Amino acid sequence: MDDIAPAIELYNALVGLGAYDAACDLLSDRIFHAMMFRIGSTRQLAELLEMLVSSDRRDLTKLTDRELQTFVLRNLAQVYHRMGKIREAIEYYRYHQNIETYSSRLGDSLDKMSDALRLSGKILEAEISAKKAFLRAHEPDSRYDHAILWRLGLALAVRGVEGLSLSILTKAKDSLREYPHLLGGSLAFLAQRAIWVNDNEYALIAANEAWDLAYHKDFERDFPRAARLQGLAALTKLDLHSFAGERLLEAVVRARKLNLLEDELPALIGLADLERRRGNLQFAREYLIGTWEVCERAPYPLFHADALNVLAQIERDAGNKDKAVEAATKAYELAWCDGISEDGKQCYAYWWGLQKAKKHLEELGAPIPQLPYFDESKHEPLPDIDWDKLLKGDD
């Protein structure tokens, strides 16, 4: 921050003079990358970007250059996304996509919006957006970026498509070996998928590699994500409980420093589960207290379902059947998202959270909630992708 302080001072002066285009050029050239990727100062960056829009935060008439307008929109979306303002992030991704003319930047916006949609429980839209991003990246005037495969793979993994998601995420990782600034994200997504399918040994290997990469390359944003995944991967092994606790606490501290709720919330849920496994039920409940309001506000229904599933197990351990049933029922409802088709062939639910909640309810002898089935006719059709061609590497 000391290195870029003079540039920030000049930026504020230009804004004060009404030289908004010049200020935006300065932000783009000398400030944005350092604050977003190296330092991770998302809150401060949001404040700088918001100076370039009107009070309703939609009107960009302060800027006369179209390129600068698209810069502000897509980066406000990214910053809000990181800060946990998911509704605002999706809104600004859509604003950006409405005026963007460059195929590669439009593909990048669709790709990142897929992540925000997934986190907000819009499972089908997340996959549609990821597929549109992938197809956009293959247009003749676009620069293909293998990093786009991350979210396409995770959009499939979150709804229980195991084999194909693994193949896509592995391809993304293998394609990014020469790009260390992107490889950490690919390893993290592979670790997350492995945690969902209970392959915790592989998850820990991938998470450790992601941590080492962040450490050697000094990528501030990657530290809390890697630490969180290290801790979650170690949770199920009794001999690794001390390691799990240390890594999850590290993730919380680093995530709070960078205002990264996407890493802080699952780390807190992991700490609650760890304390439950240790028999410290009151400590477990206290860790969950910090998640409820944020999960509802963002919203983060997938994290909310995870937290409720842990709470259901806490209440079961404490002998509180009614409270356990209440928590598991709500977890099931949140994890349902867009739902499952009546014939069971199409799943656009958070599969992993749904299965945990269902298991709780079955073991407690409680009814499974009857929720609206997924109806394909009521949704935008999914773009078609030739998976064989993709996985063979024919770009």
N, C-alpha and C positions, 0 to 999 in steps of 0.2 A: 504494500500500500504506500510506503514511503516513496518508492520509485515512481509511482504514477500520480502521486499527490499534486505535483505541479500541473499535470494535464487536467486533473479534475478541477483544480482552481481556475484554469483557463476556460474549461467547459462551462462552469458556473457563470463566469464573467460574460461569455458569449450569449448564454441564455438570457442573462440580465439585460443585455443590449438588444435582444430580439433577433440576434443572428442565428436563427434556429438551424438552418441548413449547415452552416459552418460548424456549429456545436455538434451536430449529428455526425458530420464527417470526422471530427476529432474523436468522438466517442467510438466510432467504428474503427478508426485507424490505430488509436493509441491506448484505449481504455478497456473496451469491451472484452477482448480475448483474455487479458490478464485477470480481470475481475470474475469472469464467468468460469474459466477453465483452470487457471493457476491458483487463484486465491479463493474462489468460490464465494465471493461476497454478493450473494444474490439479492439480499434486501437492499443494500446500497445501490446496486445496479438497477433494480426496479425503480428506485427513487430518481435516478438520473434519466432513465427512459421516460418516466411519467412526466418529466418536465417538457417533453416534446409533443405532448398531446393535450387537448383541451380538458376542461374540468369534467366532462362526461366520459372521458377516457376512450372516446371512439373517434372524435374528429381530429384529423391529421392536417388541418389547413395551416397549422404553424409551419409545416414543411412544404416546400414547393416542388421538390425533386421526388419523382415517383420511386426511384431506387431507395431513397432514404426512408420513404414511407413504408415500403415493404420491409426494410431493415428493422424499423421500430416495431412493426406488428409481429413479425416472426420471433423477435427476440423478447418482446414482452411476454409472448406466449410461453417461450422456454423458461423465462425467469419465474413466472407465476406457477408453471408446472413444477419447478424445483421447490418452490416455497409451499407447495401443498394447496394452492388456490386452483383446484382442478377445474371448477366451473369456468372461472375466468380464463384459464389457459385454453380450454377447448374453444371458448368464444373467440379468443384472439387468433388461434390457429385458423378458424373459419374466416375471420376478417382477412387474414393474410392470403389465404387461398383464393379469395374472391378477387384480389387485385394483382396477384403474382403472375408474371408472364414468362419467367424462366423455368424450364422444365425441371432442372436439377434442384432448384430451391423449392419448387412446389412439391417435388417428391420428398424432400427432406422434411417439409412441414407436415405432409401426410404421415410420414413415418413416425415423427415425434408425437403427433396427435394420436396415433394408434396407442401409444403407451399411456397417454392421459385417459383415453377412452377405456382402456382395460382397467386401469386403476379405479375408475369411476363406476365399474360394473357393466359398462356397455360392451359386452363381449363380442357380439356380432359386428357392431360398428368398428370395433378395434381391428378385427380381422379384415374387414372391407378396406379400411384405411391403410393397413399394412400392405395388402395386395395391390391397391392402387399405387402406393409408393413404389413397390417393386416394379410394376409395369411401367410407371412413369420413368423410372431409372433406366429402363431399357430402350427408351425412345431414341431416335438417331441423334437428336441435339442435346442429349443428356450425358453426364459423366456417371457411369455406373459405380455405385458405392456398395461394396459387400456388407457394410455395416447395416444396411437396410434389412438384411436378413435376420438380424437380432430379433427385432420386434415381430417379424412374420413368424419366426420360430416360437417366440414366447406367446403370441396370440393363439397359436395352436396348442401349445403346452398347457395353458391355463384352463382349457376346456377338456383336457384329458386325451388329446391326440398324441400318444407317446412316441411311436416310432418315427413318424414324419417330422415331428418337432425336433427330435434328437438329430436326425439327418441334416436338417436345415441349420440348426445351431452349430453343429460340428463343421459344416461347410463354411459358415461365417467365421468361426475361429480359425480354421485352416487358411482362409483367404486373407486374414488380417495379421499374420505372423510378422510381416514387415512393417506394420503400422501400430507401434506400441501404444500410441495415444487412443487407439480404438480397441485394441485387443482386450484390455481389462474389462470393458463392457461385455464383450462376447463371452469371456470366461465367467463373468458374474451371472449371465443369463443361463449358461450351462449348469452352473452350481445351483441356481434356483430351481431349474427343472429337475435336477437330481434330487434335491430335497423333497420336492413334491412326490416323486416316485419312490422315495425311501432308499435311494442309493446314496447314503450319507458318506460312504468312503470316497466315492468319486467327487461328491459335492465338496468335501474338505480339500481334496487335491486341487480342484479348480479354483476354490476360494483362496487357498494358500498361494497359488500362482498369481491370482489377481492382486493379492496383497503385496507380494514381492515386486510385481511390476509397478504398482503405484508407488512403492517405497523407492525403487531405483530411478523412476522417471519423475518423481515428485508431482504426481497428479492428485491434488488435494481432494477433488470430488470423489475419486475412486476409493479413498481410504475407508470412509464409513460403510460404504457398500460391501467392500471386501471383508471388513471386520465383522459386520453383521452376518454375512453368509458363513464365515468361519465358525462363529458362535452357534448358529442354527444347525450347521452340519454336525457339530460335536455334541449336541444336546442329548442324543439317544445313548451315548456311551458313558457309563458311570465313571470310568477312569479319566474321562476328558471333561468332567463337570467344572473343574477349576479353570481349565482353558476356555470352556464355553462362556463362563461368567466373565472372565477377563476380556474376551473379545467382544461380547455383547455390550459391556459397559464402555469399552473403547468406542464402539459404534455409536452409542448414545451421545457420548461427549463430543465426538467429532461431528455428528449429524446436527447437534444443537448449535455448535459453533458456526456451521454453514447453513443453518435453517433448512435442513433436508428432512422433512417429515417422512418421506418415502423410505428412509433408512431408520429414522428414530422409532417410528411406530412398531415395525416388526421386531426391532431389537428389544423394545420394552415388552412386547408379547413373549418373545423368547426368554427374557429374564423371568417373567411371571411363570412360564412353564418350567424353567429350571428350578425356581424356588418350590414349586409344587412337587417336582420330582424329589427334592430334598426333604419334603415334608413340612416346609415352612408356608403353610397355607395363607396366613395373614400377610406375609411379605409378598406372596404371589398376587393377592388381591390388590395390594397397594401399587404394584407395578402397573396393573391394568387400569387403575383409576385415571392415569394420565392419557389413556387412549380413547375413552368413550366420546368425549365432546369433539375431539379433533376428527375422529372417524366419521361422525355424523355431519360435521360442518364442511369438510373438504369437497365432496364426500369420498370416503374410502371404504366401500362396502366389503371388499375382499379382506382387508385388514380387520375390519369390524367382525366379520365372520370368524376369522382366525382367533381373535381375542375372545369371542363368545364361546368358541369350542374349548379354549383353555379354561374359561370360567366354568363351563359345564363339567369339565373333569375335576376342577377344584371342588365344586359343590358335591360331586359324586364322592370324592375322597372324604369330604366332611360329613357325608351321610345326609345331605340335603337334597332329596330326590326331586321335590317340586321345583326348587330353584335350578337344578340341573336341567330338568325338562324345559323350563322357560328359556334358559340360555341356549340350549341346543336347538329349540324350535326357531328362535330368532336367527340363529346362525344359519339354519337351513334356508330360511326365507331370504336372507341377504345373499347367500351364495347362489340362489336360484337365478338371479340376474335376468337374462333374456329367456331362460327356461330350456326345457328339453321337450322334443316333439312327443306326441302321444304314443308313437310306435317305438320311441327310444333311440331312433337312429340319428337324430340330430341333437347335439348338445351344445348350447350356448350359455351354459352355467359355469360358475367357478367350481369345477369338478372336484377338486381336492377338498375344499371347504365343505362342499355338499356331502361328500362321502363320510367325512368325520362326523358331521352333525347327524347324518342318517344312522351311523353306527351307535352314537350315543343314544338316540331315541329308541332304536331297536333293543339295545341292551337294557334300557330303562323301562321297556314295555309301553312306550308312549306312541301315539299316532304320528305318522308322517304327514306333514302339512300338504294339503291338496292345492296346488298353485296352477295358474293358467299355463297351458302347454305352449311351447314354441310353435308359432304358425309361420312357415316360410313365406306364405303369400302376403303377409302384412309387412314384409321387410324388403329393403333394397337387395336385389340379387348379388351374390358374391362374384367378383371378377374371376375369370377362369385362368388358371396357371397350369402350364405343362410341367408337372413335378419331375418327371423323368429327365426332361431337358435341363431343368434347373439343377438337379442333383448331379448330373453328369458334367456340369460345368460349362455348358454351351451358353455363353452370354449373348 
